Amino acid sequence: MRFIKLPFRLYRDQPNWVPPLTYERKRHLDRKKNPFFEHAEAEYFLAWRNDEVVGRISAHVDHRLNEHQQNDWGLFGFFESENDQEVADALFKAAADWNRERGRDRVVGPFDFSTNHECGLLVEGYELKPQVLEFWHHPYYQQLFENAGMAKAMDLYKWFLDVSDREKILPVIFELAEKVEPEHGIVVRRMRKKDFESEVRRFMEVYNAAWENNWAFVPLTDSELRDYAKQLKPLLDERWAWIAETKDGATAGAALTLLDWNEVLINMNGRLFPTGWLKFLTGRKKIRHVRVLALGVKPEYQHTGVAAKFYIEHFDQAERGIAKSGEMGWILEVNTAMNRGMEAMGGRIVKRYRLYEKLLRDGE
């Protein structure tokens, strides 16, 4: 519990930090309950000063990632620390040494535990609250990372979109969206919660195909798919989730957007009981923003305008409901197509998360 509770002390005076649910963090870290550990191993480290915990970090190897990406990366995550370079250096050294002992050629992170989970260090957008399934970090963390010899590996963008900016959408987006069904025979429909497990399987089919060649991507296993379905079902709002299908029932694309549940969690202090559960159940009606968790189209359908159709569906739903704005992503800085798509929608980058790396050599 010390590993989980440290952020509650480090961020207790920070109004933009959103406490995670303690029970969820315990389960996520549990090697026996999290299906990530069917293809990975990890160790958790604490930094102490006298009798007080002052920092934490994980070191982990994802063998499925190594196999899919054909690399020898070691990973780290869950970094938290007081503003003390000595503490940070000791944490990074512990993670590096652990990974070096397992033959890794570098450490990359932070990943908690992979790109299928929360990842990246916040380096821009501190003035904003984090959305569901993302971090808020102390601004001094960036200096701790870079003073420890960590170098940028990749940036992740969060784009902001508001329904009031509809007039900024380039006409080509509407033109592409209108042609999806009459010219390509593809229908976009809402996900059906009553058939949720099958719908999530369709979504993950797209997810694994559309993101296959992305930097640091690792495909989900069947066990992870079932676990995701179980976790996502209470959060799903059918009005914000879509499947694109061909006339013969093949899945062409999927878009999954979540209400920003952090607007509720920020007032729960990490606990469902005794009153947190009631805040969670009643808070849905007060949520004013969304997060586009994932939006993808299988490669063989990417010429059909399905992505444009998803974009317009989001704006139409925002006009109908109370959630009028949201953030898209994250999106890799090298994903030119998606970033241009966000520009075409009138979006702007409001947050930037960074992944770091450090090569491992003898003596370092």
C-alpha positions in Angstrom: 0.0 0.0 0.0 2.9 2.4 0.5 3.6 2.2 -3.3 0.0 3.1 -4.0 -0.4 5.8 -1.3 2.7 7.8 -2.0 1.0 10.1 -4.7 -1.7 11.0 -2.2 1.0 12.7 -0.1 3.0 14.2 -2.9 -0.1 15.7 -4.6 -2.2 16.6 -1.6 -1.9 20.3 -2.2 -2.3 20.1 -6.0 -5.9 21.0 -7.2 -5.4 19.5 -10.6 -4.4 16.0 -9.4 -7.1 13.4 -9.5 -6.8 10.6 -7.0 -7.0 7.1 -8.6 -9.3 4.5 -7.1 -7.2 2.6 -4.6 -8.8 -0.8 -5.2 -8.3 -0.4 -9.0 -4.6 0.4 -8.5 -4.1 -2.6 -6.2 -5.7 -4.8 -8.8 -3.6 -3.3 -11.7 -0.4 -3.9 -9.8 -1.3 -7.5 -8.7 0.7 -10.0 -10.7 -2.0 -12.6 -10.1 -5.0 -10.6 -11.3 -3.7 -8.4 -14.1 -3.5 -10.4 -17.4 -0.6 -8.2 -18.5 1.6 -10.5 -16.4 0.8 -13.5 -18.5 3.5 -12.1 -20.9 5.5 -9.8 -18.6 7.4 -9.5 -15.4 7.9 -6.6 -13.1 9.5 -5.3 -9.8 8.4 -2.4 -7.7 10.9 -0.1 -5.9 10.5 2.4 -3.1 12.9 5.1 -2.1 13.2 5.8 1.6 14.5 8.7 3.7 14.7 7.6 7.3 11.2 6.1 7.9 9.4 7.9 5.1 8.8 6.8 1.5 9.9 9.6 -0.8 9.8 8.0 -4.2 8.7 5.0 -6.2 9.2 3.3 -9.6 8.5 0.1 -11.4 10.8 -1.9 -13.7 9.3 -4.3 -16.1 9.9 -6.4 -19.2 7.0 -7.0 -21.6 8.0 -10.0 -23.6 5.0 -9.6 -25.9 6.2 -6.1 -26.8 9.7 -7.3 -27.4 8.4 -10.0 -29.7 6.0 -7.8 -31.6 8.4 -4.8 -32.0 11.5 -7.0 -32.4 13.4 -5.1 -29.7 15.1 -5.6 -26.4 13.6 -2.8 -24.5 13.3 -2.7 -20.7 10.5 -0.5 -19.3 9.8 1.6 -16.3 6.7 3.3 -14.9 4.7 4.5 -11.9 7.4 7.1 -11.2 6.7 9.5 -8.3 9.3 11.4 -6.3 9.9 14.4 -4.1 11.7 17.2 -5.7 15.1 15.7 -5.0 17.5 14.7 -7.8 19.3 12.2 -5.5 16.0 10.3 -5.0 15.1 10.3 -8.7 18.6 9.2 -9.6 18.4 6.3 -7.2 15.0 5.2 -8.6 16.1 5.4 -12.2 19.3 3.4 -11.3 17.2 0.7 -9.6 15.0 0.3 -12.7 18.0 0.4 -15.1 19.9 -2.2 -13.1 16.9 -4.6 -12.9 16.4 -4.3 -16.7 20.1 -4.7 -17.4 20.2 -7.9 -15.4 17.6 -9.2 -17.8 19.6 -8.4 -20.9 17.7 -5.2 -21.9 19.5 -2.7 -24.1 17.7 0.4 -22.9 15.0 1.5 -20.5 11.9 3.3 -21.9 9.0 5.0 -20.1 7.1 5.8 -18.1 4.6 3.1 -19.0 2.1 1.9 -16.4 2.5 -0.8 -17.9 2.3 -0.3 -21.7 0.8 1.8 -24.4 -2.4 -0.1 -23.6 -2.4 1.6 -20.2 -1.6 5.1 -18.9 1.8 6.3 -20.2 4.0 9.3 -20.7 5.2 12.2 -18.5 3.2 15.4 -18.7 5.4 18.1 -20.1 2.8 20.7 -21.3 -0.7 21.4 -20.0 -0.1 21.5 -16.3 -2.8 24.2 -16.0 -5.4 21.6 -17.0 -6.9 18.7 -15.1 -6.1 15.2 -16.5 -8.9 13.3 -18.2 -10.0 9.8 -17.4 -7.1 7.3 -17.8 -4.3 9.9 -17.9 -1.9 11.5 -15.5 -1.1 14.9 -14.0 2.5 15.3 -12.9 4.5 17.8 -11.0 6.3 20.2 -13.4 9.6 19.5 -11.7 9.5 15.8 -12.9 10.7 16.8 -16.3 13.9 18.2 -14.9 14.4 15.2 -12.7 14.1 12.9 -15.8 16.5 15.0 -17.9 19.1 15.6 -15.2 19.2 11.8 -14.8 20.2 11.4 -18.5 16.8 10.5 -19.9 16.4 11.5 -23.5 13.1 12.1 -25.4 11.9 9.0 -27.3 8.4 10.1 -28.4 5.8 12.8 -27.7 2.1 12.1 -27.4 -0.4 14.9 -28.2 -3.8 15.6 -26.7 -6.0 17.7 -29.0 -8.9 19.8 -27.7 -12.2 20.0 -29.7 -15.3 22.0 -28.9 -18.7 21.9 -30.6 -18.7 25.6 -31.0 -15.8 25.2 -33.4 -17.9 23.3 -35.9 -17.5 26.1 -38.5 -13.8 25.6 -38.4 -14.1 22.0 -39.8 -12.8 21.8 -43.3 -15.5 21.1 -45.9 -13.7 18.0 -47.1 -14.5 16.2 -43.8 -18.2 16.6 -44.4 -17.8 15.5 -48.0 -15.9 12.3 -47.0 -18.4 11.5 -44.3 -21.4 11.8 -46.6 -19.8 9.2 -49.1 -19.1 6.5 -46.6 -22.4 4.6 -47.0 -23.6 5.4 -50.5 -20.1 4.9 -52.2 -18.5 2.3 -49.9 -21.5 0.4 -48.4 -20.3 1.1 -44.8 -22.7 1.9 -42.0 -21.7 3.6 -38.8 -23.8 2.6 -35.8 -23.7 2.9 -32.1 -22.2 0.1 -29.9 -24.7 -2.0 -28.1 -24.1 -2.3 -24.4 -26.4 -5.4 -24.2 -24.0 -7.2 -26.5 -21.0 -5.5 -24.9 -18.4 -8.3 -24.9 -18.9 -8.9 -28.6 -18.8 -5.2 -29.3 -15.5 -4.8 -27.4 -14.1 -7.7 -29.4 -15.0 -5.9 -32.6 -13.4 -2.8 -31.2 -10.2 -4.6 -30.2 -10.1 -6.3 -33.7 -9.8 -2.8 -35.1 -7.5 -1.7 -32.4 -5.0 -4.5 -33.0 -5.1 -4.0 -36.8 -5.1 -0.2 -37.0 -2.3 0.4 -34.4 -0.2 -2.6 -35.4 2.7 -0.7 -36.8 2.6 2.2 -34.3 5.7 3.0 -32.2 5.7 0.9 -29.0 2.3 -0.8 -29.7 1.7 -4.2 -28.3 -1.4 -6.2 -29.3 -3.9 -7.2 -26.6 -4.3 -10.9 -25.7 -7.7 -12.6 -25.3 -7.3 -12.4 -21.5 -6.5 -8.7 -21.6 -9.5 -8.2 -24.0 -11.9 -9.8 -21.5 -10.4 -7.8 -18.7 -10.8 -4.5 -20.6 -14.4 -5.4 -21.3 -15.1 -5.9 -17.7 -13.4 -2.6 -16.7 -14.9 -0.5 -19.5 -18.6 -1.6 -19.2 -19.5 0.5 -16.2 -17.9 3.5 -17.9 -19.5 3.1 -21.4 -22.1 5.5 -22.6 -23.6 4.1 -25.8 -24.1 7.6 -27.2 -20.3 8.0 -27.4 -19.2 4.7 -29.0 -19.5 3.6 -32.6 -18.8 0.6 -34.9 -18.4 0.9 -38.7 -19.6 -2.2 -40.6 -19.7 -3.3 -44.2 -22.9 -4.7 -45.7 -21.7 -8.2 -45.1 -21.0 -7.5 -41.4 -17.3 -7.1 -41.5 -15.9 -4.6 -39.0 -14.2 -1.6 -40.7 -13.6 0.7 -37.8 -14.5 1.7 -34.3 -14.5 4.7 -32.1 -14.7 4.6 -28.3 -15.1 7.8 -26.4 -15.6 8.0 -22.6 -17.2 10.5 -20.4 -14.5 12.3 -18.4 -15.1 10.3 -15.2 -12.2 12.3 -13.6 -14.8 15.0 -13.1 -16.4 12.7 -10.6 -13.3 10.9 -9.2 -11.6 14.1 -8.2 -14.0 14.4 -5.3 -13.8 10.8 -4.1 -10.2 10.7 -2.7 -9.6 7.3 -4.1 -12.4 5.6 -2.2 -15.7 4.0 -3.3 -16.8 3.6 0.3 -18.6 4.8 2.4 -20.0 7.5 0.1 -17.8 7.4 -3.0 -20.0 4.8 -4.8 -23.0 7.2 -4.6 -20.9 10.1 -6.1 -19.9 7.8 -8.9 -23.4 6.7 -9.7 -24.9 10.1 -9.6 -22.0 12.0 -11.1 -22.6 10.9 -14.7 -25.3 13.6 -15.2 -22.8 16.3 -14.3 -19.9 15.4 -16.6 -19.3 18.1 -19.2 -16.4 16.7 -21.2 -15.4 13.6 -23.0 -12.1 11.8 -23.9 -11.8 10.1 -27.3 -10.0 7.1 -26.0 -9.4 5.4 -29.4 -10.6 5.9 -32.9 -9.3 3.7 -35.7 -10.0 2.2 -39.1 -8.6 -1.0 -40.4 -5.9 -0.4 -43.1 -8.0 -1.8 -45.9 -10.8 0.7 -45.2 -8.8 3.8 -44.5 -9.6 5.2 -48.0 -13.3 5.2 -47.4 -13.8 8.2 -45.2 -14.8 6.2 -42.1 -12.6 8.4 -39.8 -14.3 11.5 -41.1 -17.7 10.0 -40.4 -16.6 9.2 -36.8 -15.5 12.8 -36.4 -18.9 14.2 -37.5 -20.7 11.7 -35.3 -18.8 13.1 -32.3 -19.8 16.7 -33.2 -23.4 15.7 -33.7 -23.6 13.9 -30.4 -22.0 16.9 -28.6 -24.7 19.2 -30.1 -27.4 16.9 -28.7 -26.0 16.3 -25.2 -24.5 18.2 -22.3 -20.9 17.3 -23.0 -19.9 19.9 -25.5 -16.1 19.5 -25.7 -13.4 17.0 -25.1 -9.9 15.9 -25.8 -8.7 13.5 -28.6 -5.9 11.1 -28.0 -3.3 10.7 -27.1 -1.9 10.7 -30.7 1.8 10.0 -31.5 3.6 13.0 -32.8 4.7 11.0 -35.8 1.1 10.0 -36.7 0.8 12.5 -39.5 -2.6 11.4 -40.8 -4.4 11.7 -37.4 -2.7 15.0 -36.5 -3.7 16.5 -39.8 -7.2 15.1 -39.2 -7.3 17.0 -35.9 -6.2 20.2 -37.6 -8.9 19.7 -40.2 -11.4 19.5 -37.4 -10.3 22.8 -35.9 -8.6 21.2 -32.9 -5.6 22.5 -31.0 -3.0 20.7 -28.9 -3.5 21.4 -25.2 -1.3 18.7 -23.6 1.9 16.9 -24.4 3.1 13.7 -22.8 6.6 12.5 -23.3 8.2 9.0 -23.3 11.9 8.9 -22.4 14.7 6.4 -23.0 18.2 5.7 -21.8 20.6 3.3 -23.3 22.0 0.6 -21.0 25.7 0.0 -21.2 28.1 -1.6 -18.7 29.0 0.8 -15.9 26.0 3.1 -16.4 
